[in-house]
């Protein structure tokens, strides 16, 4: 779901489609997929998932406000060190792939 959310923020239609198809293969509910863009206004997602989405948004918009120390502290309290590292890596990896896909004209990447 992180891959979809970051791709939504970056406006990568190709990536949204690809990651949504992957989520469906992994049996993510249609409700979760439909409500992802409004994750903060629904009770469909766990508090841990919401915290991951919040971090994903902060990192994706890093040039606006950085990532607040308070958010890092919240994430590190809720996630193991391995989960935290994996989360930060996937958020940054998807940001990179989104930018490559958009700048190269979507279909040229995969």
WOMOQUI-V547349 format. One record per residue. N is the residue number from 1. RES is the residue in one letter. PHI is phi in whole degrees, -180 to 180 (* if undefined). OMEGA is omega in degrees with one decimal (none if undefined). D_LAST is the distance of its C-alpha to the last C-alpha in Angstrom with 1 decimal. Layout:
BEGIN
N_RES_PHI_OMEGA_D_LAST ; N_RES_PHI_OMEGA_D_LAST
END
This chain:
BEGIN
1_X_*_176.2_19.6 ; 2_X_-60_-179.0_19.2 ; 3_X_-61_179.0_15.5 ; 4_X_-66_-176.0_16.5 ; 5_X_-61_179.0_19.5 ; 6_X_-63_179.0_17.9 ; 7_X_-66_175.3_15.3 ; 8_X_-62_-178.9_18.4 ; 9_X_-60_-177.2_20.3 ; 10_X_-81_178.0_17.7 ; 11_X_72_179.5_17.3 ; 12_X_-96_-176.6_13.5 ; 13_X_-59_178.8_13.8 ; 14_X_-57_-177.9_10.1 ; 15_X_-67_177.4_10.1 ; 16_X_-58_179.3_13.6 ; 17_X_-61_-178.4_12.8 ; 18_X_-64_-177.2_10.2 ; 19_X_-72_175.6_12.6 ; 20_X_-68_176.4_15.6 ; 21_X_-61_177.7_14.6 ; 22_X_-63_179.7_14.3 ; 23_X_-62_178.3_17.6 ; 24_X_-64_176.8_19.2 ; 25_X_-63_179.6_18.4 ; 26_X_-87_176.3_20.1 ; 27_X_68_171.5_23.0 ; 28_X_-68_-175.7_23.0 ; 29_X_-67_176.5_25.6 ; 30_X_-62_179.1_25.1 ; 31_X_-60_178.6_27.7 ; 32_X_-64_179.4_25.8 ; 33_X_-63_-178.3_22.7 ; 34_X_-66_-175.1_25.0 ; 35_X_-93_-176.4_27.0 ; 36_X_-58_-178.4_24.4 ; 37_X_-66_178.4_24.8 ; 38_X_-121_-174.1_28.5 ; 39_X_-54_-175.8_28.4 ; 40_X_-79_-177.8_31.4 ; 41_X_-109_-177.8_33.6 ; 42_X_-135_176.8_33.2 ; 43_X_-103_-179.2_34.5 ; 44_X_-70_-175.1_31.6 ; 45_X_-101_176.9_30.1 ; 46_X_-68_177.2_31.9 ; 47_X_-63_178.5_33.3 ; 48_X_-66_177.5_31.0 ; 49_X_-64_179.2_27.9 ; 50_X_-62_177.7_29.3 ; 51_X_-65_177.0_29.9 ; 52_X_-65_178.0_26.3 ; 53_X_-65_178.7_25.3 ; 54_X_-62_177.1_27.9 ; 55_X_-65_179.1_26.6 ; 56_X_-59_179.4_23.1 ; 57_X_-67_180.0_24.6 ; 58_X_-64_179.9_26.8 ; 59_X_-68_-179.3_24.2 ; 60_X_-65_177.9_21.8 ; 61_X_-101_-171.0_25.0 ; 62_X_-57_-178.3_26.3 ; 63_X_-72_-179.1_27.6 ; 64_X_-80_-173.8_29.9 ; 65_X_-136_-173.5_31.9 ; 66_X_68_174.5_30.4 ; 67_X_-121_-176.7_30.4 ; 68_X_-59_177.3_34.0 ; 69_X_-57_179.9_35.7 ; 70_X_-59_179.2_36.9 ; 71_X_-67_176.1_33.4 ; 72_X_-56_-179.8_32.5 ; 73_X_-63_178.5_35.8 ; 74_X_-61_-178.6_35.2 ; 75_X_-65_-178.3_31.8 ; 76_X_-68_175.9_33.3 ; 77_X_-77_-174.7_36.1 ; 78_X_-92_-176.9_34.0 ; 79_X_-119_172.8_31.3 ; 80_X_-68_179.0_31.9 ; 81_X_-60_178.9_31.0 ; 82_X_-66_178.1_28.1 ; 83_X_-63_179.5_26.9 ; 84_X_-61_179.6_27.3 ; 85_X_-62_178.7_25.4 ; 86_X_-60_-179.6_22.4 ; 87_X_-63_179.7_22.6 ; 88_X_-63_179.1_22.7 ; 89_X_-64_-177.9_19.8 ; 90_X_-67_178.0_17.5 ; 91_X_-61_-179.6_18.7 ; 92_X_-70_178.1_18.1 ; 93_X_-62_-179.3_14.7 ; 94_X_-68_174.7_13.4 ; 95_X_-58_179.0_15.4 ; 96_X_-64_-178.9_13.7 ; 97_X_-63_176.8_10.0 ; 98_X_-59_-177.8_11.7 ; 99_X_-66_176.0_13.4 ; 100_X_-64_-178.5_10.6 ; 101_X_-62_-179.3_8.7 ; 102_X_-65_-176.0_12.2 ; 103_X_-72_180.0_13.5 ; 104_X_-102_178.1_10.9 ; 105_X_88_175.2_11.2 ; 106_X_54_-169.0_8.4 ; 107_X_-68_-176.0_6.7 ; 108_X_-80_-172.6_6.2 ; 109_X_-89_-166.8_3.7 ; 110_X_-108_none_0.0
END
